[in-house]
Amino acid sequence: MTAREWVENWFDGARYGVDLMTEEEAENDLQNFRSDGLEIPEGLTAQEYMEIWNELCAAYVVNEDGKAIRYDVAVEMMDDELREEIHSEISPCTDQEFFDEYVRRHREKFGEEFTV
């Protein structure tokens, strides 16, 4: 398994949030993994781990319950008309800002929560 595949597997299993990681946090994680006896790909550095993790974070948004959701999947499930309306009004913005606004307006327009 490559270092990237290993980090992706760990990231998918984490699901506790999608916070960006510092190099110090990456080093701490790797030390904890080693202490717990987890097999880490040979040569995986804290810098590489951090870079892969942070790249993966960019693909996710967090819903109101704190659950990480792939942004591209959420966009596919959005109402086209509402999505385009929001896009024309608030872009440019972050994916998280757009998602939060969509969730709010979806609730107003359809009287239900937007779930992915």
Beta strands, then each sheet from edge to edge (+ up, - down):
strand 1: 60-62
strand 2: 68-70
sheet 1: 1+ 2-
end
